[in-house]
Amino acid sequence: MNSDSVAMTDLFEKMQKPETVCIFGTGDFGRSLGLRLLQSGYSVVYGSRDPKNSLLLPKGSKVMTHAAAACEAHVVFVAVQREHYGFLSSMVSDLEGKVLVDVSNNLKRGLYPESNAEYLSRLVPGATVVKAFNTISAWALQSGGLDANRQVLLCGDRSDAKQQLMDIAQSLGFTAVDRGSLRVAADLEDLPLQLFPLWRLPLNIAICLTAFIFFYALTRDVIYERVTNGKDIAFRIMISLANKAFPIVSLVMLSLCYLPGAMAGFLQLYNGTKYRRFPDWLDRWMLCRKQLGLLALAFGFLHVLYTLVIPIRYYVRYRINVYTISLVKDNTTYEFDNTAAWRYDSYYSMGILGFGLFVLLGITSLPSVSNSLNWREFSFVQSKLGYITLLLCTAHTFLYGWDRFLKPSSYRWWMPPAYMLSLVVPCVVLILKLILITPCVDSKVTRIRQGWERQGKTLANGRDTKTNQPLMA
């Protein structure tokens, strides 16, 4: 066999031999990561301070001392907490030229003056440190990185080391996202400590709206009756008042999902360009539209559930019995009202159709569903069907109120019925949208979104030539 054949054989054997990855740490994360690496075709060796007592490691892996394990692989995952990094200082020579992957997080922000990854880089200066996998949980590694947990955020100072980690992440079924140099590590370590960052504003809006509408209805219905007529109807708080607050909050929050889009359209018309930055508050508002919509759907579900129990309520059955007995005693007949029949059937129909489309909007916002749709399909559902949903729900509310707004008795203490308050924002949104879809306005907005700019709105050093305001690239 000649030298070329031997070289080819050695190369083939190297290609066939699985890459070895070292993991320092045999806790939940280390075991889950090792199992996932083994399933993806890697060879895994664990470094442990007590190799003989490491009995729960995945089958097919090896376990040895830290120094021996480090010699087996080029990539070393450090799956221990920062407080236990001390043993690494005695392994500086063993880790020379290695890629150390810091997967640690802290219990709270600002716990240390520097990030864990930067501290590790200073502790082992001969190694290349990459921050990665700290936003992935042990459960996500075991379950296959479903839905939103597919992204592996990483950062480091050497592109070749980051590329190695990106290859490993992709082979495990994750999407790797390079966030820059190691100075970004502190930001990555803060990410797992954030509790629903995009939900804070929608939750605050929902809580404030619910509290306002509930106390508004409490004042009009319960307190008013107690003060003016001496009646105690506080029992209505549990079902009746709650079932007034929930649909109102749901409708208003659904409207708030589409109001920023309409406002953005008018801002682009006013600016004559799509390159002008939106105000920060509008940007933040648009980023949390999904959360607003899901909360609106949750309140819609509560409204449906509360409505379903109305026929079995004691108060409702009591009122029906009293009314029926009064008709018998007075020997009168309840006349059929054709207008009322049309009104109530239309009212229920609008509500059912609106809620059905509302559920469809919620389903398509799920990552597993939205990922299967192209942009045109997703936009059709969330935009066009979304406005139809808003229109149906608004019509449902109008039919509920009917001509009640014309009756002076509806204005208790000069306070309009609560349903009238819920119609303000939806009507504003629908009117704005109606203006935007008129042919003369729609054609101009479409041209602007395709890159057309009004004369005088040209780019000059990144600024608007008339207002000298910064433009978006």
C-alpha positions in Angstrom: 0.0 0.0 0.0 1.5 3.3 -1.1 1.7 6.5 1.0 -1.2 8.1 -0.7 -3.5 5.2 0.1 -2.3 5.3 3.8 -3.1 9.0 4.0 -6.5 8.5 2.4 -7.2 5.7 4.9 -6.2 7.8 7.9 -8.3 10.7 6.6 -11.3 8.4 6.2 -10.9 7.0 9.7 -10.8 10.5 11.1 -13.9 11.5 9.2 -15.7 8.3 10.5 -14.5 8.9 14.1 -17.1 10.9 16.1 -16.0 14.2 17.5 -15.4 14.2 21.2 -16.9 16.8 23.5 -15.9 17.3 27.1 -18.3 18.4 29.8 -17.2 19.6 33.3 -20.1 18.9 35.6 -22.4 16.0 36.1 -25.6 17.9 37.2 -29.0 18.0 35.5 -27.8 20.3 32.7 -24.5 18.4 32.1 -26.3 15.0 31.9 -29.0 16.4 29.6 -26.4 18.0 27.3 -24.4 14.8 27.2 -27.4 12.7 26.3 -28.3 15.1 23.5 -24.7 15.1 22.2 -24.6 11.3 22.2 -27.9 11.1 20.3 -26.5 13.5 17.7 -23.4 11.3 17.1 -20.8 12.9 19.4 -18.5 11.1 21.7 -18.9 12.5 25.3 -16.4 12.5 28.1 -17.3 13.9 31.5 -14.8 15.6 33.9 -15.7 15.0 37.5 -14.0 15.5 40.9 -15.2 12.1 41.9 -15.5 9.9 38.8 -16.3 6.7 40.8 -19.6 8.2 42.2 -20.9 9.5 38.9 -23.6 6.8 38.3 -26.4 8.7 36.6 -24.5 9.7 33.5 -26.0 8.7 30.1 -25.1 5.3 28.7 -22.2 5.5 26.2 -20.3 8.4 27.9 -17.0 8.2 29.7 -16.2 9.8 33.1 -12.7 10.6 34.4 -10.9 13.3 36.2 -11.0 16.9 35.0 -7.5 16.9 33.7 -7.8 13.6 31.9 -11.1 14.6 30.3 -9.7 17.9 29.1 -7.1 16.1 27.1 -9.7 14.1 25.3 -11.5 17.0 23.5 -11.0 20.4 22.0 -14.4 21.8 23.1 -15.0 21.8 26.9 -18.4 22.7 28.3 -18.1 24.2 31.8 -21.4 23.2 33.3 -20.7 24.3 36.9 -21.6 27.4 38.8 -19.2 30.4 39.0 -18.5 29.6 42.7 -16.9 26.3 41.7 -14.6 27.7 39.0 -11.6 27.5 41.4 -10.4 24.1 40.2 -9.8 25.5 36.7 -7.0 27.7 37.9 -4.9 24.6 38.5 -5.6 23.4 34.9 -4.4 26.3 32.9 -1.8 24.3 31.1 -4.3 21.5 30.4 -6.8 23.9 28.9 -4.3 25.8 26.8 -5.8 26.3 23.3 -9.1 24.8 24.2 -12.6 26.3 23.6 -14.3 26.7 26.9 -18.1 27.0 26.7 -19.5 28.9 29.7 -23.2 27.9 30.2 -23.7 29.4 33.7 -26.2 31.9 35.0 -26.5 33.9 38.1 -29.3 34.1 40.7 -29.8 37.8 40.3 -28.6 40.8 38.2 -25.5 42.7 39.3 -24.2 39.9 41.5 -20.7 40.3 40.2 -18.8 43.2 38.6 -18.1 41.2 35.5 -19.9 38.4 33.6 -19.2 34.8 34.4 -17.7 34.3 30.9 -15.3 37.2 31.3 -14.3 36.0 34.7 -13.6 32.5 33.2 -11.6 34.1 30.4 -9.4 35.9 32.9 -9.1 32.7 35.0 -7.9 30.6 32.1 -6.2 33.1 29.7 -4.8 30.5 27.4 -8.3 29.2 26.4 -10.9 30.7 24.2 -14.1 31.3 26.1 -17.5 31.3 24.3 -20.8 32.1 26.1 -23.5 29.8 24.9 -26.4 27.5 25.9 -27.1 29.5 29.0 -30.6 30.3 27.7 -31.4 26.6 27.1 -32.8 24.6 29.9 -32.1 20.9 30.8 -35.7 20.2 29.9 -35.4 21.8 26.5 -32.3 19.6 25.8 -34.3 16.5 26.8 -37.5 17.4 24.9 -35.8 18.4 21.7 -35.8 22.2 21.8 -39.5 22.7 21.0 -40.9 26.0 19.7 -39.4 29.2 21.2 -36.6 27.3 22.9 -34.8 26.5 19.7 -32.4 29.4 19.7 -28.9 29.2 21.2 -27.5 32.6 21.8 -23.8 32.8 21.9 -21.0 35.4 22.0 -17.2 35.3 22.0 -14.1 37.1 20.7 -12.9 34.5 18.1 -15.1 33.7 15.1 -13.6 30.2 14.6 -14.5 29.2 18.1 -18.0 30.5 17.7 -18.4 28.7 14.5 -17.5 25.4 16.2 -20.3 26.1 18.8 -22.7 27.1 16.0 -22.0 23.7 14.3 -22.7 21.8 17.5 -25.9 23.7 18.2 -27.2 23.1 14.7 -26.3 19.4 14.9 -28.4 19.3 18.1 -31.4 20.8 16.3 -31.1 24.3 17.6 -30.7 27.6 15.7 -27.5 29.4 16.7 -27.5 33.2 16.9 -24.2 35.1 17.2 -24.7 38.1 19.5 -21.1 39.5 19.1 -18.1 39.7 21.3 -17.6 38.4 24.9 -18.6 41.8 26.3 -22.2 40.8 25.5 -22.0 37.9 27.9 -23.5 39.9 30.7 -26.6 40.6 28.7 -27.0 37.0 27.8 -26.6 36.0 31.5 -29.4 38.5 32.3 -31.9 37.0 29.8 -32.9 34.0 31.9 -33.6 36.3 34.8 -36.2 38.3 32.9 -39.7 37.4 33.9 -42.1 37.8 30.9 -40.4 41.1 29.7 -42.8 41.5 26.7 -45.8 40.7 28.9 -45.4 43.4 31.5 -47.0 46.3 29.6 -50.0 44.1 28.3 -50.5 42.7 31.8 -50.5 46.2 33.3 -53.0 47.4 30.7 -55.2 44.3 31.4 -55.1 44.8 35.2 -55.8 48.5 35.0 -58.6 48.1 32.5 -60.3 45.3 34.4 -60.1 47.3 37.7 -61.5 50.4 36.1 -64.4 48.7 34.3 -65.2 46.6 37.3 -65.4 49.5 39.7 -67.2 51.6 37.1 -69.9 48.8 36.8 -70.0 48.4 40.6 -70.7 52.0 41.0 -73.5 52.1 38.4 -75.2 48.9 39.3 -74.7 47.9 42.9 -73.8 51.1 44.7 -76.4 53.1 42.8 -79.2 50.7 43.6 -78.2 50.7 47.3 -78.1 54.4 47.6 -81.2 55.4 45.5 -83.5 52.4 46.0 -82.1 50.7 49.1 -81.7 47.4 47.3 -78.9 45.0 48.1 -77.8 43.3 44.9 -74.2 42.8 45.9 -74.5 39.1 44.9 -74.3 40.3 41.2 -70.6 41.1 41.8 -69.6 37.4 41.3 -71.2 36.8 37.9 -72.9 39.8 36.4 -70.3 42.4 37.0 -67.4 40.1 36.1 -69.2 39.2 32.9 -69.5 42.9 32.1 -65.8 43.6 32.7 -64.3 40.6 30.9 -65.9 41.2 27.4 -65.2 45.0 27.6 -61.5 44.4 28.4 -61.3 41.7 25.7 -62.7 44.1 23.0 -60.6 47.1 24.1 -57.4 45.0 24.1 -58.2 43.5 20.7 -58.6 47.0 19.4 -55.2 48.0 21.0 -53.6 45.2 18.9 -54.6 47.0 15.7 -54.5 50.7 16.7 -50.7 51.0 16.5 -50.7 49.6 13.0 -53.3 52.2 11.9 -51.3 55.0 13.6 -48.1 53.8 11.9 -49.9 54.1 8.5 -50.9 57.7 9.2 -47.4 58.5 10.4 -45.9 57.2 7.2 -48.4 59.3 5.2 -47.5 62.4 7.2 -43.8 61.8 6.9 -44.0 60.8 3.3 -41.4 58.0 3.8 -41.1 54.6 5.4 -37.5 55.4 6.6 -38.4 57.8 9.4 -38.3 56.2 12.8 -41.4 55.7 14.7 -41.5 57.1 18.3 -40.1 54.7 20.9 -43.5 54.3 22.6 -45.1 53.2 19.3 -42.3 50.8 18.7 -42.7 49.3 22.1 -46.5 49.1 21.6 -46.1 47.3 18.3 -43.7 44.8 19.8 -46.2 43.6 22.4 -49.3 43.3 20.1 -49.1 39.5 20.2 -49.3 39.5 24.0 -52.2 42.0 23.9 -54.1 39.7 21.6 -53.5 36.6 23.6 -54.7 38.3 26.8 -57.7 39.6 24.9 -58.5 36.1 23.9 -58.1 34.9 27.5 -60.7 37.5 28.6 -62.9 36.4 25.7 -62.8 32.8 26.9 -63.8 34.0 30.4 -66.7 35.9 28.9 -67.9 32.7 27.1 -67.6 30.6 30.2 -69.4 33.1 32.4 -72.2 33.4 29.8 -72.7 29.6 29.7 -73.5 29.5 33.4 -76.2 32.3 33.2 -79.1 30.0 32.5 -78.4 27.9 35.7 -78.0 30.8 38.0 -80.4 31.0 40.9 -81.2 34.6 40.3 -82.0 34.0 36.6 -84.2 31.0 37.3 -86.0 33.0 40.0 -86.7 35.9 37.7 -88.1 33.5 35.0 -90.4 31.8 37.5 -91.7 35.1 38.9 -92.3 36.4 35.4 -94.1 33.2 34.2 -96.3 33.2 37.4 -97.2 36.8 36.9 -98.4 36.1 33.3 -100.5 33.2 34.5 -102.1 35.3 37.3 -102.8 38.2 35.0 -104.0 35.9 32.3 -101.8 37.7 29.7 -99.9 36.4 26.7 -96.3 37.1 26.0 -96.4 38.5 22.4 -93.8 37.5 19.9 -91.5 40.4 18.9 -90.1 39.9 15.5 -87.6 42.8 15.9 -86.3 41.4 19.2 -86.0 38.0 17.5 -83.8 39.4 14.8 -81.8 41.4 17.3 -81.0 38.6 19.6 -80.2 36.1 16.9 -77.9 38.6 15.2 -76.4 39.4 18.6 -75.6 35.7 19.2 -74.4 35.1 15.7 -72.0 38.0 15.7 -70.6 36.9 19.0 -70.1 33.3 17.9 -68.5 34.2 14.6 -66.3 36.8 16.2 -65.1 34.5 18.9 -64.5 31.7 16.4 -62.2 34.0 14.4 -60.7 35.3 17.6 -59.6 31.7 18.5 -58.2 31.3 14.9 -56.0 34.4 15.5 -54.8 33.0 18.7 -54.0 29.6 17.2 -52.0 31.1 14.3 -49.9 33.2 16.7 -48.5 30.0 18.2 -44.9 29.5 17.0 -45.6 25.9 15.9 -48.4 27.1 13.6 -47.0 30.5 12.5 -43.8 28.7 11.4 -45.8 26.6 8.9 -47.3 29.7 7.2 -45.6 32.0 4.7 -45.7 35.7 5.3 -48.7 36.3 3.0 -50.8 33.7 4.8 -49.8 34.9 8.2 -50.5 38.5 7.2 -53.9 37.6 5.8 -55.0 35.9 9.0 -53.6 38.4 11.5 -54.5 41.5 9.5 -57.5 41.0 7.3 -59.2 38.3 9.4 -58.2 40.3 12.5 -60.0 43.4 11.4 -63.1 41.2 10.5 -62.9 39.8 14.0 -62.8 43.3 15.5 -65.7 44.3 13.3 -67.8 41.3 14.3 -67.1 41.8 18.0 -67.9 45.5 17.8 -71.2 44.7 16.0 -71.9 42.1 18.8 -71.5 44.9 21.3 -73.7 47.3 19.4 -76.5 44.7 19.2 -76.2 44.1 22.9 -76.8 47.8 23.7 -79.3 48.4 20.8 -81.3 51.5 21.7 -80.3 51.6 25.4 -78.2 54.7 24.8 -81.3 56.7 23.9 -83.0 56.0 27.3 -82.3 58.6 30.0 -82.7 55.8 32.7 -79.5 54.2 31.3 -77.4 57.1 32.5 -77.2 56.5 36.3 -75.5 59.4 38.0 -74.8 60.8 34.5 -72.6 57.7 33.9 -73.2 56.0 30.5 -73.5 52.2 30.4 -70.2 50.4 30.5 -70.7 48.8 27.1 -70.6 52.3 25.5 -67.1 52.9 26.9 -66.0 49.7 25.3 -67.0 50.9 21.8 -64.8 54.0 21.8 -61.4 52.4 20.9 -62.8 49.8 18.5 -64.8 52.5 16.6 -61.7 54.7 16.4 -59.6 51.8 15.0 -62.3 50.8 12.4 -62.7 54.4 11.2 -58.9 54.8 10.8 -58.7 51.5 9.0 -61.6 52.5 6.7 -59.7 55.7 5.8 -56.5 53.7 5.1 -58.2 51.2 2.8 -59.9 53.8 0.6 -58.3 53.6 -2.9 -56.7 57.1 -2.9 -55.1 56.6 0.5 -54.2 52.9 0.2 -52.4 53.5 -3.1 -50.2 56.2 -1.5 -49.4 54.1 1.6 -48.5 51.1 -0.6 -46.1 53.3 -2.7 -44.5 54.6 0.5 -44.0 51.1 1.9 -42.5 50.0 -1.4 -39.8 52.7 -1.0 -41.3 55.8 -2.6 -40.6 59.1 -0.8 -42.3 62.4 -1.0 -40.3 65.2 -2.7 -38.1 66.7 0.0 -38.0 63.6 2.1 -34.7 62.4 0.6 -31.9 60.9 2.5 -29.0 63.3 3.4 -26.4 61.9 5.7 -29.1 59.8 7.3 -31.4 62.7 8.2 -34.6 64.2 6.9 -33.8 67.2 4.7 -36.8 69.2 5.9 -37.0 68.3 9.6 -33.4 67.2 10.1 -34.7 64.2 12.0 -32.8 60.8 11.8 -34.2 58.3 9.3 -34.1 54.5 9.5 -31.8 52.6 7.2 
